[in-house]
Amino acid sequence: MAVNTHTCLTIECDVCGQGYEPDDYTIHFRDLAEARDIASPSGWTVTADRQVICPLGDTDHQAAMDALMPPEPITQCTGQLDLSGQTEV
């Protein structure tokens, strides 16, 4: 019988620290891609830069998700009034 060492990873939410344990046990993944593929259908977000956010919908989790989004584009054209009635940005 051989003794082998295996490297794996587990994930937990960066906001609340909850681990990904869908059936009351910790799942070990081979790599980040596998973690993303398995946890994403359950509502978990796993980014390429190793950020993990669970699907809880409170304000802290929503703020973390919002921080992952790119800034909104400015859609006002030169000379156009914005919604507040001001001209040009």
Backbone bond lengths (Angstrom), bond angles and torsions (degrees), N, CA, C in turn:
res aa  C-N    CA-C-N  psi(-1)  N-CA   C-N-CA  omega(-1)  CA-C   N-CA-C  phi
1 M - - - 1.444 - - 1.527 108.07 -
2 A 1.309 115.82 127.46 1.460 121.07 179.60 1.523 110.14 -91.96
3 V 1.305 115.17 151.23 1.462 121.29 173.58 1.519 106.45 -107.29
4 N 1.325 116.62 119.61 1.454 121.96 -177.42 1.514 110.35 -116.23
5 T 1.309 115.13 144.23 1.455 121.12 174.50 1.515 108.41 -101.77
6 H 1.332 116.17 130.17 1.455 121.71 179.28 1.522 108.65 -121.05
7 T 1.314 115.75 137.26 1.458 120.67 175.78 1.519 107.72 -102.53
8 C 1.311 116.07 130.87 1.456 120.44 179.39 1.525 108.18 -142.43
9 L 1.326 115.55 176.52 1.451 117.95 176.41 1.512 109.80 -136.15
10 T 1.316 114.75 153.82 1.451 122.81 172.71 1.515 106.35 -119.63
11 I 1.321 117.18 161.85 1.467 118.94 179.01 1.519 109.88 -124.03
12 E 1.324 114.31 147.57 1.456 121.05 172.37 1.519 108.09 -144.01
13 C 1.301 115.18 152.57 1.457 122.30 -175.00 1.529 110.76 -64.26
14 D 1.335 115.95 132.42 1.461 120.68 177.44 1.525 112.09 -71.13
15 V 1.322 117.88 -18.74 1.464 121.46 -177.87 1.523 111.10 -87.39
16 C 1.336 117.47 -52.02 1.463 120.01 -173.15 1.531 114.32 -113.55
17 G 1.329 117.63 -10.13 1.461 120.69 178.25 1.513 114.97 83.27
18 Q 1.332 117.84 2.20 1.465 120.88 178.20 1.515 110.07 -66.73
19 G 1.326 116.86 132.14 1.452 121.47 178.20 1.521 111.29 -83.32
20 Y 1.319 116.05 155.90 1.461 120.85 175.95 1.509 107.96 -78.86
21 E 1.318 116.43 101.60 1.458 123.45 -176.58 1.530 108.69 -138.51
22 P 1.333 117.89 73.67 1.464 119.46 -173.40 1.526 114.97 -65.31
23 D 1.303 118.94 -28.73 1.464 122.06 -179.43 1.525 111.21 -121.06
24 D 1.325 115.73 37.44 1.471 122.58 178.90 1.525 114.02 62.83
25 Y 1.319 116.50 27.36 1.460 120.17 170.06 1.525 107.88 -144.80
26 T 1.298 116.68 152.37 1.454 121.67 -177.97 1.518 110.32 -79.83
27 I 1.322 115.68 126.31 1.458 120.88 178.35 1.525 108.69 -89.04
28 H 1.320 116.25 134.95 1.456 122.62 177.90 1.528 108.52 -105.61
29 F 1.328 115.71 130.13 1.460 121.94 -176.93 1.523 110.56 -107.71
30 R 1.346 115.36 152.33 1.465 119.99 176.84 1.521 111.46 -71.36
31 D 1.346 115.81 -40.24 1.467 120.27 -176.86 1.524 109.16 -155.93
32 L 1.326 115.50 177.60 1.459 121.25 -176.52 1.528 111.46 -65.36
33 A 1.322 117.53 -36.51 1.465 120.57 179.47 1.528 110.57 -62.60
34 E 1.307 117.81 -41.99 1.461 120.74 178.54 1.530 110.53 -65.85
35 A 1.327 117.27 -40.57 1.466 120.75 177.53 1.524 110.65 -59.88
36 R 1.326 116.51 -44.31 1.465 120.96 179.69 1.527 110.57 -64.51
37 D 1.330 117.62 -44.17 1.459 121.54 -178.44 1.528 112.33 -63.42
38 I 1.313 117.21 -38.00 1.461 120.60 -176.82 1.528 112.07 -84.14
39 A 1.321 118.60 -39.63 1.465 121.28 -175.35 1.531 113.55 -83.16
40 S 1.318 118.33 -27.50 1.468 120.87 -176.66 1.526 113.74 -59.15
41 P 1.332 120.67 -42.99 1.468 118.98 178.66 1.533 113.76 -60.94
42 S 1.322 117.29 -19.84 1.466 121.63 177.62 1.522 112.17 -88.76
43 G 1.332 117.06 4.57 1.457 120.57 178.12 1.518 114.95 96.11
44 W 1.320 118.03 0.23 1.453 121.41 178.77 1.524 109.56 -79.35
45 T 1.328 115.66 146.71 1.457 121.86 175.60 1.522 107.70 -111.87
46 V 1.330 116.14 124.17 1.463 122.20 177.35 1.525 106.12 -126.69
47 T 1.330 116.60 115.84 1.460 120.30 -176.35 1.523 111.32 -94.42
48 A 1.312 114.83 166.41 1.466 120.89 179.88 1.524 112.19 -63.85
49 D 1.342 116.68 -27.06 1.469 119.12 179.15 1.534 111.90 -95.24
50 R 1.354 114.94 24.32 1.459 123.50 170.26 1.520 114.62 71.25
51 Q 1.314 118.36 24.70 1.457 120.46 172.11 1.524 107.72 -87.05
52 V 1.321 115.96 138.16 1.461 121.24 -177.63 1.522 108.62 -130.15
53 I 1.342 116.15 129.09 1.458 120.87 178.75 1.528 107.95 -132.88
54 C 1.326 115.83 126.29 1.464 120.86 179.73 1.530 109.76 -79.42
55 P 1.322 117.76 169.92 1.463 120.26 -173.23 1.524 116.38 -82.55
56 L 1.329 119.70 10.96 1.462 119.20 176.89 1.525 109.03 -59.72
57 G 1.304 117.56 142.16 1.460 120.84 -172.96 1.515 115.14 -103.23
58 D 1.324 118.92 22.16 1.462 118.91 -179.65 1.528 111.17 -75.58
59 T 1.321 116.57 177.27 1.469 120.64 -174.74 1.524 112.70 -66.23
60 D 1.325 118.21 -33.86 1.467 120.38 179.22 1.531 111.15 -66.00
61 H 1.321 116.20 -43.03 1.466 120.07 179.14 1.524 110.92 -68.76
62 Q 1.342 116.33 -39.10 1.460 119.20 178.65 1.522 110.72 -65.32
63 A 1.331 117.52 -38.69 1.465 120.81 177.85 1.527 110.63 -63.94
64 A 1.324 117.09 -38.90 1.465 120.31 178.04 1.525 110.77 -65.45
65 M 1.327 116.98 -40.30 1.471 120.24 177.29 1.528 110.84 -66.60
66 D 1.328 116.72 -40.90 1.464 120.36 178.77 1.529 111.29 -62.17
67 A 1.331 116.46 -35.89 1.459 120.62 179.95 1.533 111.87 -66.11
68 L 1.324 117.09 -23.19 1.464 120.60 178.54 1.527 112.35 -78.03
69 M 1.322 116.37 -18.56 1.461 120.68 -176.26 1.530 110.81 -80.35
70 P 1.334 117.38 147.51 1.469 119.58 176.22 1.525 109.88 -70.29
71 P 1.337 117.21 160.13 1.466 118.96 179.23 1.528 110.78 -64.74
72 E 1.327 115.52 150.11 1.458 119.39 178.41 1.528 109.09 -67.41
73 P 1.321 116.41 139.86 1.471 118.90 179.22 1.529 110.59 -73.71
74 I 1.320 115.37 150.96 1.460 120.27 174.47 1.519 107.00 -83.36
75 T 1.308 115.79 120.68 1.460 119.60 -175.05 1.520 112.94 -106.71
76 Q 1.308 117.37 9.39 1.455 120.28 -178.97 1.525 109.91 -88.06
77 C 1.319 116.09 129.55 1.457 121.40 178.31 1.524 109.68 -89.27
78 T 1.312 116.67 156.99 1.457 121.85 178.84 1.523 109.75 -55.35
79 G 1.335 116.27 128.78 1.452 122.18 179.17 1.513 114.45 87.05
80 Q 1.314 117.93 -8.55 1.461 122.34 -178.76 1.528 109.60 -83.92
81 L 1.323 117.64 143.56 1.457 121.39 175.74 1.526 109.14 -79.53
82 D 1.351 116.24 138.05 1.461 117.83 173.73 1.520 108.34 -86.83
83 L 1.300 117.83 -177.73 1.452 121.32 -175.04 1.523 112.98 -64.96
84 S 1.320 118.52 -22.99 1.457 120.56 179.53 1.524 111.38 -87.18
85 G 1.337 117.88 -2.40 1.468 120.99 179.01 1.504 113.39 92.17
86 Q 1.321 117.89 1.96 1.459 121.54 179.15 1.532 109.48 -83.30
87 T 1.316 116.39 145.18 1.464 119.33 176.70 1.511 110.28 -91.96
88 E 1.283 116.30 146.32 1.461 126.07 174.58 1.525 112.59 50.34
89 V 1.284 113.83 143.83 1.470 121.26 179.29 1.502 109.73 -94.02
